[in-house]
Amino acid sequence: MEGGFLDWSNRPSVYKKYRGLKTVQLPGEAAEIETPFSDLIYEQPDSLSFSPDLETVTRLLVTACRPTASARFQGEAFYYLNAPSAGALYPCELYVAAQSVKGVSDGLYHYDSRSRMLTVLRGESVLETEAENPCIVLFITVIFFRSSWKYRERSYRYHLLDSGHLMESCAFAAKACRLPYMVSYDFDDAFTNQFLGVDDAREGCLAVIGIPDLAYRMKEMEPIPENVRNSSQVAEYSVSYPVMESIHRSSAAIGERDDPPEDTATEIDIPVISESAFTDFSSKEMNTPYEKVMTARRSRRNFIPEQIDSRSLNALPPLFQAEGKGDVPWRKYIAAGFIAGDVGGINPGVYLISPSKGKIRLIKEGAFINAMTHICLDQNWLRNAGLLFFTAADPEALDKRWGPRGYRYAMLSAGRVGHRIYLGATALKLGCCGVGAFYDDEAATLIGLGQSYVMLYLLAVGHVKK
Ligand SMILES: Cc1cc2nc3c(=O)[nH]c(=O)nc-3n(C[C@H](O)[C@H](O)[C@H](O)COP(=O)(O)O)c2cc1C
Protein backbone atom coordinates (compact mmCIF):
# COMPACT_ATOMS: atom_id res chain seq x y z
CA MET A 1 0.00 0.00 0.00
CA GLU A 2 1.16 3.51 -0.67
CA GLY A 3 1.37 5.78 2.33
CA GLY A 4 -1.68 7.57 3.58
CA PHE A 5 -2.92 9.73 6.37
CA LEU A 6 -5.74 9.42 8.85
CA ASP A 7 -8.44 12.06 8.82
CA TRP A 8 -8.98 12.34 12.55
CA SER A 9 -11.73 14.90 12.04
CA ASN A 10 -13.73 12.14 10.34
CA ARG A 11 -13.04 9.28 12.74
CA PRO A 12 -15.96 6.81 12.61
CA SER A 13 -17.92 6.36 15.81
CA VAL A 14 -17.86 2.92 17.43
CA TYR A 15 -21.45 3.54 18.51
CA LYS A 16 -24.38 2.94 16.25
CA LYS A 17 -26.93 5.55 17.25
CA TYR A 18 -30.65 5.19 16.69
CA ARG A 19 -32.99 8.02 17.38
CA GLY A 20 -36.55 7.77 18.65
CA LEU A 21 -36.70 3.97 18.92
CA LYS A 22 -37.76 2.01 21.99
CA THR A 23 -34.96 0.47 24.01
CA VAL A 24 -34.77 -2.38 26.50
CA GLN A 25 -32.12 -2.32 29.20
CA LEU A 26 -30.88 -5.84 29.87
CA PRO A 27 -30.92 -6.85 33.54
CA GLY A 28 -27.77 -6.21 35.63
CA GLU A 29 -24.97 -8.67 36.16
CA ALA A 30 -25.50 -12.06 34.58
CA ALA A 31 -24.31 -15.12 36.51
CA GLU A 32 -20.64 -15.95 35.92
CA ILE A 33 -19.71 -18.89 33.72
CA GLU A 34 -17.80 -21.32 35.93
CA THR A 35 -17.38 -24.03 33.28
CA PRO A 36 -13.70 -24.60 32.46
CA PHE A 37 -12.61 -23.27 29.09
CA SER A 38 -11.31 -26.73 28.14
CA ASP A 39 -14.81 -28.24 28.63
CA LEU A 40 -16.25 -25.82 26.11
CA ILE A 41 -13.79 -26.46 23.29
CA TYR A 42 -15.54 -29.54 21.95
CA GLU A 43 -18.87 -29.30 23.76
CA GLN A 44 -21.99 -29.73 21.65
CA PRO A 45 -25.01 -28.89 23.84
CA ASP A 46 -28.19 -30.69 22.78
CA SER A 47 -31.57 -29.12 22.30
CA LEU A 48 -33.66 -31.42 24.48
CA SER A 49 -34.46 -28.88 27.17
CA PHE A 50 -34.35 -25.70 25.15
CA SER A 51 -36.64 -23.14 26.74
CA PRO A 52 -34.89 -19.77 26.66
CA ASP A 53 -35.96 -16.73 28.65
CA LEU A 54 -34.76 -13.16 29.16
CA GLU A 55 -31.96 -14.36 31.43
CA THR A 56 -30.75 -16.75 28.74
CA VAL A 57 -30.64 -13.96 26.17
CA THR A 58 -28.86 -11.63 28.59
CA ARG A 59 -26.24 -14.23 29.52
CA LEU A 60 -25.74 -15.16 25.92
CA LEU A 61 -25.23 -11.58 24.77
CA VAL A 62 -22.98 -10.43 27.60
CA THR A 63 -20.84 -13.55 27.26
CA ALA A 64 -20.60 -13.11 23.49
CA CYS A 65 -19.73 -9.45 23.48
CA ARG A 66 -18.93 -6.99 26.24
CA PRO A 67 -16.33 -4.47 27.32
CA THR A 68 -13.48 -6.02 29.29
CA ALA A 69 -11.16 -3.00 29.60
CA SER A 70 -11.39 0.74 29.24
CA ALA A 71 -9.09 3.69 28.64
CA ARG A 72 -9.40 7.44 28.18
CA PHE A 73 -9.08 8.53 24.58
CA GLN A 74 -9.43 12.15 23.44
CA GLY A 75 -11.15 12.96 26.73
CA GLU A 76 -13.71 10.19 26.46
CA ALA A 77 -14.02 6.65 27.81
CA PHE A 78 -13.00 4.08 25.22
CA TYR A 79 -14.01 0.46 25.76
CA TYR A 80 -12.07 -2.57 24.60
CA LEU A 81 -14.29 -5.56 23.94
CA ASN A 82 -13.70 -9.20 24.79
CA ALA A 83 -13.14 -10.13 21.13
CA PRO A 84 -10.12 -8.49 19.51
CA SER A 85 -10.38 -6.18 16.53
CA ALA A 86 -7.73 -5.00 14.09
CA GLY A 87 -6.60 -1.59 15.29
CA ALA A 88 -9.36 -1.62 17.94
CA LEU A 89 -11.66 -0.12 15.31
CA TYR A 90 -14.53 -2.50 16.13
CA PRO A 91 -16.38 -2.63 12.80
CA CYS A 92 -18.78 -5.36 14.01
CA GLU A 93 -22.36 -4.89 15.18
CA LEU A 94 -24.56 -7.53 16.74
CA TYR A 95 -28.31 -7.95 16.17
CA VAL A 96 -30.63 -10.46 17.77
CA ALA A 97 -33.97 -11.80 16.58
CA ALA A 98 -36.11 -13.56 19.16
CA GLN A 99 -39.11 -15.80 18.70
CA SER A 100 -41.15 -17.31 21.57
CA VAL A 101 -38.53 -16.45 24.20
CA LYS A 102 -40.06 -15.99 27.66
CA GLY A 103 -39.84 -12.41 28.84
CA VAL A 104 -38.67 -11.09 25.46
CA SER A 105 -41.20 -9.72 22.97
CA ASP A 106 -40.87 -11.32 19.54
CA GLY A 107 -38.86 -8.99 17.35
CA LEU A 108 -35.56 -7.82 15.99
CA TYR A 109 -33.14 -5.90 18.20
CA HIS A 110 -29.80 -4.17 17.91
CA TYR A 111 -27.49 -4.96 20.84
CA ASP A 112 -25.22 -2.27 22.21
CA SER A 113 -22.60 -4.23 24.10
CA ARG A 114 -21.19 -1.20 25.88
CA SER A 115 -24.49 -0.18 27.51
CA ARG A 116 -26.16 -3.63 27.48
CA MET A 117 -29.04 -2.00 25.69
CA LEU A 118 -31.32 -3.51 23.08
CA THR A 119 -32.91 -1.16 20.56
CA VAL A 120 -36.19 -2.44 19.14
CA LEU A 121 -35.90 -2.39 15.34
CA ARG A 122 -38.97 -4.53 14.65
CA GLY A 123 -41.47 -5.07 17.46
CA GLU A 124 -43.35 -8.01 15.97
CA SER A 125 -42.74 -11.63 15.09
CA VAL A 126 -39.92 -11.73 12.53
CA LEU A 127 -39.03 -15.42 12.41
CA GLU A 128 -40.99 -18.39 11.23
CA THR A 129 -40.23 -21.58 13.11
CA GLU A 130 -41.94 -24.93 13.16
CA ALA A 131 -44.84 -24.86 15.64
CA GLU A 132 -43.66 -21.45 16.85
CA ASN A 133 -40.70 -23.15 18.53
CA PRO A 134 -38.41 -20.81 20.45
CA CYS A 135 -35.50 -19.46 18.50
CA ILE A 136 -32.77 -16.85 18.94
CA VAL A 137 -30.74 -15.69 15.96
CA LEU A 138 -27.59 -13.57 16.22
CA PHE A 139 -26.52 -11.57 13.17
CA ILE A 140 -22.99 -10.19 12.88
CA THR A 141 -22.58 -7.23 10.55
CA VAL A 142 -19.70 -4.89 9.87
CA ILE A 143 -19.79 -1.19 9.21
CA PHE A 144 -17.18 -1.08 6.47
CA PHE A 145 -15.86 2.44 6.96
CA ARG A 146 -14.95 1.85 10.60
CA SER A 147 -11.94 -0.16 9.43
CA SER A 148 -11.43 1.21 5.93
CA TRP A 149 -11.01 4.67 7.50
CA LYS A 150 -7.58 3.40 8.54
CA TYR A 151 -6.81 0.24 6.57
CA ARG A 152 -8.39 1.19 3.25
CA GLU A 153 -8.70 -1.70 0.79
CA ARG A 154 -6.98 -4.19 3.07
CA SER A 155 -9.74 -3.71 5.61
CA TYR A 156 -12.06 -6.24 3.96
CA ARG A 157 -9.80 -8.93 5.39
CA TYR A 158 -10.09 -7.38 8.82
CA HIS A 159 -13.86 -7.17 8.48
CA LEU A 160 -13.89 -10.91 7.93
CA LEU A 161 -11.26 -11.78 10.55
CA ASP A 162 -12.91 -9.56 13.17
CA SER A 163 -16.29 -11.12 12.35
CA GLY A 164 -14.72 -14.58 12.66
CA HIS A 165 -13.47 -13.67 16.14
CA LEU A 166 -16.92 -12.47 17.17
CA MET A 167 -18.55 -15.51 15.57
CA GLU A 168 -16.39 -17.81 17.68
CA SER A 169 -17.07 -15.71 20.76
CA CYS A 170 -20.82 -16.14 20.10
CA ALA A 171 -20.28 -19.88 19.65
CA PHE A 172 -18.42 -20.11 22.97
CA ALA A 173 -21.12 -18.01 24.63
CA ALA A 174 -23.79 -20.40 23.37
CA LYS A 175 -21.81 -23.38 24.65
CA ALA A 176 -21.13 -21.65 27.97
CA CYS A 177 -24.89 -21.08 28.36
CA ARG A 178 -25.48 -24.72 27.36
CA LEU A 179 -27.40 -23.64 24.29
CA PRO A 180 -27.34 -25.66 21.08
CA TYR A 181 -26.34 -23.53 18.10
CA MET A 182 -25.38 -23.61 14.45
CA VAL A 183 -23.39 -21.05 12.54
CA SER A 184 -24.10 -19.98 9.00
CA TYR A 185 -21.80 -18.36 6.47
CA ASP A 186 -24.46 -18.66 3.78
CA PHE A 187 -27.49 -16.43 3.62
CA ASP A 188 -29.03 -14.11 1.08
CA ASP A 189 -27.03 -10.93 1.67
CA ALA A 190 -29.56 -8.51 0.18
CA PHE A 191 -32.54 -10.05 1.96
CA THR A 192 -30.75 -10.27 5.30
CA ASN A 193 -29.48 -6.69 5.15
CA GLN A 194 -32.95 -5.39 4.37
CA PHE A 195 -34.39 -7.55 7.17
CA LEU A 196 -31.85 -6.01 9.59
CA GLY A 197 -32.62 -2.53 8.31
CA VAL A 198 -29.02 -1.66 7.49
CA ASP A 199 -27.82 0.48 4.62
CA ASP A 200 -26.00 -2.19 2.66
CA ALA A 201 -23.70 0.28 0.96
CA ARG A 202 -22.27 1.00 4.40
CA GLU A 203 -22.98 -2.07 6.49
CA GLY A 204 -23.41 -5.75 5.68
CA CYS A 205 -24.12 -9.03 7.40
CA LEU A 206 -21.22 -11.50 7.34
CA ALA A 207 -22.27 -14.25 9.75
CA VAL A 208 -25.32 -15.71 11.47
CA ILE A 209 -25.64 -17.93 14.54
CA GLY A 210 -28.93 -19.75 14.98
CA ILE A 211 -29.97 -21.04 18.41
CA PRO A 212 -30.91 -23.88 18.64
CA ASP A 213 -30.27 -24.30 14.90
CA LEU A 214 -30.87 -22.81 11.48
CA ALA A 215 -34.38 -24.22 11.05
CA TYR A 216 -36.04 -20.82 10.91
CA ARG A 217 -37.04 -18.47 8.16
CA MET A 218 -36.73 -14.72 8.22
CA LYS A 219 -40.14 -13.27 7.41
CA GLU A 220 -40.56 -10.95 4.50
CA MET A 221 -40.80 -7.57 6.20
CA GLU A 222 -41.48 -3.97 5.29
CA PRO A 223 -38.30 -2.00 4.66
CA ILE A 224 -37.12 -0.25 7.81
CA PRO A 225 -37.59 3.56 7.64
CA GLU A 226 -34.78 5.43 5.95
CA ASN A 227 -33.81 7.41 9.04
CA VAL A 228 -33.18 4.12 10.86
CA ARG A 229 -31.21 2.72 7.92
CA ASN A 230 -29.11 5.87 7.98
CA SER A 231 -27.72 4.82 11.36
CA SER A 232 -25.24 2.74 9.34
CA GLN A 233 -23.49 6.04 8.66
CA VAL A 234 -21.05 6.54 11.51
CA ALA A 235 -18.79 9.25 10.10
CA GLU A 236 -19.37 12.59 8.44
CA TYR A 237 -18.33 11.13 5.09
CA SER A 238 -17.14 7.72 3.87
CA VAL A 239 -14.45 7.02 1.33
CA SER A 240 -15.35 4.35 -1.16
CA TYR A 241 -12.92 1.60 -2.11
CA PRO A 242 -14.19 0.07 -5.37
CA VAL A 243 -11.96 -3.02 -5.18
CA MET A 244 -13.24 -3.83 -1.72
CA GLU A 245 -16.85 -3.21 -2.70
CA SER A 246 -16.47 -5.43 -5.71
CA ILE A 247 -15.00 -8.30 -3.64
CA HIS A 248 -17.86 -7.98 -1.19
CA ARG A 249 -20.49 -7.88 -3.94
CA SER A 250 -19.07 -10.79 -5.90
CA SER A 251 -18.80 -12.92 -2.78
CA ALA A 252 -22.53 -12.36 -2.16
CA ALA A 253 -23.30 -15.28 -4.45
CA ILE A 254 -23.80 -18.44 -2.43
CA GLY A 255 -23.22 -21.93 -3.56
CA GLU A 256 -20.72 -24.25 -5.01
CA ARG A 257 -19.65 -24.02 -8.59
CA ASP A 258 -21.89 -25.91 -11.00
CA ASP A 259 -19.08 -28.26 -11.83
CA PRO A 260 -16.95 -28.31 -8.67
CA PRO A 261 -13.80 -30.40 -8.84
CA GLU A 262 -13.46 -33.47 -6.66
CA ASP A 263 -12.65 -32.77 -3.01
CA THR A 264 -9.12 -34.02 -3.29
CA ALA A 265 -7.38 -31.33 -1.29
CA THR A 266 -6.98 -33.45 1.83
CA GLU A 267 -3.32 -32.78 2.56
CA ILE A 268 -0.90 -30.32 1.07
CA ASP A 269 1.47 -32.16 -1.16
CA ILE A 270 4.75 -30.96 0.22
CA PRO A 271 7.97 -32.71 1.29
CA VAL A 272 8.08 -33.36 5.03
CA ILE A 273 11.37 -33.41 6.94
CA SER A 274 9.97 -35.13 10.01
CA GLU A 275 6.65 -35.87 11.60
CA SER A 276 5.62 -36.25 15.21
CA ALA A 277 2.42 -36.91 17.08
CA PHE A 278 1.15 -34.40 19.58
CA THR A 279 -0.63 -35.36 22.77
CA ASP A 280 -3.78 -33.33 23.34
CA PHE A 281 -3.09 -31.63 26.66
CA SER A 282 -5.83 -29.07 26.09
CA SER A 283 -8.20 -30.43 28.72
CA LYS A 284 -5.55 -30.62 31.47
CA GLU A 285 -3.74 -27.40 30.78
CA MET A 286 -6.66 -25.12 29.98
CA ASN A 287 -9.17 -25.75 32.75
CA THR A 288 -9.50 -22.12 33.90
CA PRO A 289 -13.18 -21.02 34.14
CA TYR A 290 -14.37 -19.64 30.80
CA GLU A 291 -15.46 -16.35 32.36
CA LYS A 292 -11.92 -15.73 33.61
CA VAL A 293 -10.38 -16.60 30.25
CA MET A 294 -12.71 -14.46 28.17
CA THR A 295 -12.39 -11.42 30.43
CA ALA A 296 -8.59 -11.77 30.73
CA ARG A 297 -7.99 -12.11 26.98
CA ARG A 298 -6.02 -9.13 25.65
CA SER A 299 -3.51 -8.58 22.90
CA ARG A 300 -0.08 -8.78 24.53
CA ARG A 301 3.02 -7.69 22.77
CA ASN A 302 5.52 -7.54 25.64
CA PHE A 303 7.02 -10.93 24.86
CA ILE A 304 10.15 -12.07 26.65
CA PRO A 305 12.70 -14.59 25.37
CA GLU A 306 11.65 -17.59 27.45
CA GLN A 307 11.14 -21.14 26.24
CA ILE A 308 7.58 -22.38 25.67
CA ASP A 309 7.30 -25.82 27.24
CA SER A 310 6.14 -28.79 25.27
CA ARG A 311 2.92 -29.20 27.26
CA SER A 312 1.80 -25.74 26.16
CA LEU A 313 2.82 -26.49 22.61
CA ASN A 314 0.77 -29.68 22.70
CA ALA A 315 -2.29 -27.92 24.10
CA LEU A 316 -2.61 -25.40 21.26
CA PRO A 317 -2.71 -27.33 17.93
CA PRO A 318 -5.91 -29.23 18.85
CA LEU A 319 -7.66 -25.85 18.85
CA PHE A 320 -7.35 -25.80 15.08
CA GLN A 321 -9.81 -28.61 14.87
CA ALA A 322 -12.94 -27.82 16.83
CA GLU A 323 -15.04 -25.61 14.64
CA GLY A 324 -18.07 -26.83 16.57
CA LYS A 325 -21.41 -28.03 15.38
CA GLY A 326 -21.93 -28.06 11.63
CA ASP A 327 -18.17 -28.32 11.13
CA VAL A 328 -17.26 -26.44 8.01
CA PRO A 329 -16.84 -28.53 4.87
CA TRP A 330 -14.11 -26.24 3.55
CA ARG A 331 -11.87 -26.99 6.54
CA LYS A 332 -9.56 -29.12 4.40
CA TYR A 333 -8.91 -26.12 2.18
CA ILE A 334 -7.42 -24.22 5.08
CA ALA A 335 -3.90 -25.10 6.13
CA ALA A 336 -2.69 -24.44 9.64
CA GLY A 337 0.80 -24.36 10.98
CA PHE A 338 3.32 -22.49 13.05
CA ILE A 339 6.79 -21.09 13.02
CA ALA A 340 8.59 -22.33 16.11
CA GLY A 341 11.30 -20.38 17.85
CA ASP A 342 12.40 -21.47 21.31
CA VAL A 343 9.97 -24.29 22.07
CA GLY A 344 10.80 -27.28 24.27
CA GLY A 345 11.07 -30.62 22.49
CA ILE A 346 11.09 -29.39 18.89
CA ASN A 347 13.61 -27.69 16.62
CA PRO A 348 13.02 -24.19 15.30
CA GLY A 349 11.31 -24.29 11.92
CA VAL A 350 8.04 -24.15 10.02
CA TYR A 351 5.53 -26.85 10.95
CA LEU A 352 2.19 -27.87 9.49
CA ILE A 353 -0.55 -29.02 11.85
CA SER A 354 -2.82 -31.90 11.03
CA PRO A 355 -5.26 -31.68 13.94
CA SER A 356 -7.46 -34.56 12.84
CA LYS A 357 -4.46 -36.89 12.69
CA GLY A 358 -2.89 -35.41 15.82
CA LYS A 359 0.35 -34.70 13.99
CA ILE A 360 2.76 -31.88 13.39
CA ARG A 361 5.05 -31.98 10.38
CA LEU A 362 8.30 -30.10 10.04
CA ILE A 363 8.54 -28.70 6.51
CA LYS A 364 11.37 -26.16 6.87
CA GLU A 365 14.10 -26.28 9.46
CA GLY A 366 15.71 -23.12 10.80
CA ALA A 367 15.13 -19.93 12.75
CA PHE A 368 12.45 -17.94 10.91
CA ILE A 369 10.88 -15.75 13.61
CA ASN A 370 13.06 -12.74 12.75
CA ALA A 371 12.36 -13.11 9.04
CA MET A 372 8.62 -13.19 9.69
CA THR A 373 8.93 -10.18 12.00
CA HIS A 374 10.49 -8.25 9.13
CA ILE A 375 7.67 -9.35 6.80
CA CYS A 376 5.14 -8.18 9.40
CA LEU A 377 6.22 -4.59 8.82
CA ASP A 378 9.03 -4.89 11.34
CA GLN A 379 6.71 -5.14 14.32
CA ASN A 380 9.77 -5.89 16.40
CA TRP A 381 7.97 -7.14 19.49
CA LEU A 382 7.32 -10.31 17.47
CA ARG A 383 10.99 -11.31 17.78
CA ASN A 384 10.57 -12.64 21.30
CA ALA A 385 7.42 -14.66 20.57
CA GLY A 386 8.12 -18.39 20.75
CA LEU A 387 5.40 -19.42 18.31
CA LEU A 388 3.81 -17.78 15.30
CA PHE A 389 0.65 -19.67 14.36
CA PHE A 390 -0.66 -19.15 10.86
CA THR A 391 -3.57 -20.12 8.66
CA ALA A 392 -3.19 -20.25 4.90
CA ALA A 393 -5.27 -21.17 1.88
CA ASP A 394 -5.15 -21.51 -1.86
CA PRO A 395 -7.66 -18.90 -3.06
CA GLU A 396 -7.98 -20.42 -6.52
CA ALA A 397 -8.78 -23.86 -5.15
CA LEU A 398 -11.37 -22.27 -2.86
CA ASP A 399 -12.88 -20.38 -5.74
CA LYS A 400 -13.03 -23.43 -8.00
CA ARG A 401 -14.78 -25.48 -5.37
CA TRP A 402 -16.93 -22.96 -3.51
CA GLY A 403 -17.22 -19.99 -5.82
CA PRO A 404 -16.40 -16.45 -4.73
CA ARG A 405 -17.98 -16.95 -1.29
CA GLY A 406 -15.07 -19.33 -0.60
CA TYR A 407 -12.94 -16.31 0.22
CA ARG A 408 -15.31 -15.33 3.02
CA TYR A 409 -15.40 -18.91 4.32
CA ALA A 410 -11.62 -18.99 4.57
CA MET A 411 -11.18 -15.61 6.23
CA LEU A 412 -14.07 -16.06 8.67
CA SER A 413 -12.73 -19.48 9.62
CA ALA A 414 -9.24 -18.04 10.08
CA GLY A 415 -10.75 -15.51 12.48
CA ARG A 416 -12.58 -18.26 14.37
CA VAL A 417 -9.43 -20.33 14.75
CA GLY A 418 -7.55 -17.19 15.75
CA HIS A 419 -10.06 -16.58 18.53
CA ARG A 420 -9.49 -20.06 19.93
CA ILE A 421 -5.72 -19.51 19.87
CA TYR A 422 -6.12 -16.22 21.76
CA LEU A 423 -8.32 -17.92 24.38
CA GLY A 424 -6.10 -20.99 24.57
CA ALA A 425 -2.98 -18.89 25.07
CA THR A 426 -4.78 -16.86 27.75
CA ALA A 427 -5.79 -20.05 29.57
CA LEU A 428 -2.15 -21.20 29.43
CA LYS A 429 -1.07 -17.82 30.87
CA LEU A 430 0.81 -17.03 27.69
CA GLY A 431 0.55 -13.81 25.74
CA CYS A 432 -1.00 -13.66 22.28
CA CYS A 433 -1.49 -11.06 19.59
CA GLY A 434 -3.13 -11.34 16.18
CA VAL A 435 -1.21 -9.90 13.25
CA GLY A 436 -2.94 -8.87 10.05
CA ALA A 437 -0.26 -6.48 8.82
CA PHE A 438 2.23 -8.33 6.63
CA TYR A 439 3.53 -8.40 3.07
CA ASP A 440 1.51 -11.13 1.41
CA ASP A 441 4.02 -12.43 -1.15
CA GLU A 442 6.92 -12.54 1.26
CA ALA A 443 4.80 -14.23 3.94
CA ALA A 444 3.64 -16.86 1.43
CA THR A 445 7.22 -17.55 0.37
CA LEU A 446 8.43 -17.87 3.94
CA ILE A 447 5.80 -20.36 5.07
CA GLY A 448 6.63 -22.26 1.91
CA LEU A 449 3.38 -24.08 1.15
CA GLY A 450 3.79 -23.48 -2.57
CA GLN A 451 3.08 -20.65 -4.98
CA SER A 452 -0.69 -20.89 -4.77
CA TYR A 453 -0.99 -20.58 -0.99
CA VAL A 454 -1.41 -17.24 0.76
CA MET A 455 -1.19 -16.55 4.46
CA LEU A 456 -4.54 -15.47 5.89
CA TYR A 457 -3.73 -14.57 9.48
CA LEU A 458 -0.87 -14.85 11.95
CA LEU A 459 -1.00 -15.09 15.76
CA ALA A 460 2.04 -14.62 17.94
CA VAL A 461 2.16 -16.62 21.18
CA GLY A 462 4.79 -16.54 23.90
CA HIS A 463 5.73 -15.67 27.44
CA VAL A 464 5.08 -12.06 28.39
CA LYS A 465 6.34 -9.84 31.17
CA LYS A 466 4.35 -10.49 34.33
C1 LIG B 1 -7.60 -9.28 12.52
C2 LIG B 1 -6.67 -8.64 13.50
C3 LIG B 1 -5.44 -8.14 13.09
C4 LIG B 1 -4.58 -7.56 14.00
N1 LIG B 1 -3.35 -7.12 13.57
C5 LIG B 1 -2.50 -6.56 14.45
C6 LIG B 1 -1.20 -6.18 14.02
O1 LIG B 1 -0.81 -6.34 12.87
N2 LIG B 1 -0.37 -5.61 14.96
C7 LIG B 1 -0.75 -5.43 16.27
O2 LIG B 1 0.05 -4.94 17.05
N3 LIG B 1 -1.99 -5.80 16.70
C8 LIG B 1 -2.86 -6.39 15.82
N4 LIG B 1 -4.09 -6.80 16.26
C9 LIG B 1 -4.49 -6.65 17.67
C10 LIG B 1 -5.44 -5.46 17.86
O3 LIG B 1 -4.72 -4.27 17.76
C11 LIG B 1 -6.18 -5.58 19.21
O4 LIG B 1 -7.05 -6.65 19.14
C12 LIG B 1 -6.96 -4.32 19.57
O5 LIG B 1 -6.10 -3.25 19.82
C13 LIG B 1 -7.86 -4.54 20.77
O6 LIG B 1 -7.10 -4.87 21.90
P1 LIG B 1 -7.32 -6.23 22.70
O7 LIG B 1 -7.05 -7.36 21.74
O8 LIG B 1 -6.33 -6.18 23.82
O9 LIG B 1 -8.72 -6.29 23.17
C14 LIG B 1 -4.96 -7.43 15.36
C15 LIG B 1 -6.20 -7.92 15.78
C16 LIG B 1 -7.04 -8.53 14.88
C17 LIG B 1 -8.34 -9.09 15.35
The ligand as a Gaussian input file, in Angstrom:
#p B3LYP/6-31G(d) Opt

LIG

0 1
 C       -7.602000      -9.284000      12.524000
 C       -6.674000      -8.640000      13.502000
 C       -5.444000      -8.144000      13.086000
 C       -4.577000      -7.563000      14.001000
 N       -3.353000      -7.121000      13.569000
 C       -2.496000      -6.563000      14.449000
 C       -1.195000      -6.179000      14.023000
 O       -0.814000      -6.341000      12.870000
 N       -0.374000      -5.614000      14.962000
 C       -0.755000      -5.435000      16.266000
 O        0.047000      -4.936000      17.054000
 N       -1.987000      -5.804000      16.697000
 C       -2.863000      -6.392000      15.821000
 N       -4.093000      -6.799000      16.258000
 C       -4.494000      -6.654000      17.668000
 C       -5.441000      -5.459000      17.861000
 O       -4.718000      -4.266000      17.763000
 C       -6.177000      -5.582000      19.207000
 O       -7.050000      -6.648000      19.142000
 C       -6.957000      -4.319000      19.566000
 O       -6.095000      -3.250000      19.823000
 C       -7.857000      -4.540000      20.775000
 O       -7.102000      -4.868000      21.903000
 P       -7.315000      -6.228000      22.695000
 O       -7.049000      -7.356000      21.740000
 O       -6.329000      -6.175000      23.817000
 O       -8.721000      -6.293000      23.170000
 C       -4.958000      -7.427000      15.361000
 C       -6.196000      -7.923000      15.776000
 C       -7.044000      -8.530000      14.876000
 C       -8.344000      -9.091000      15.347000

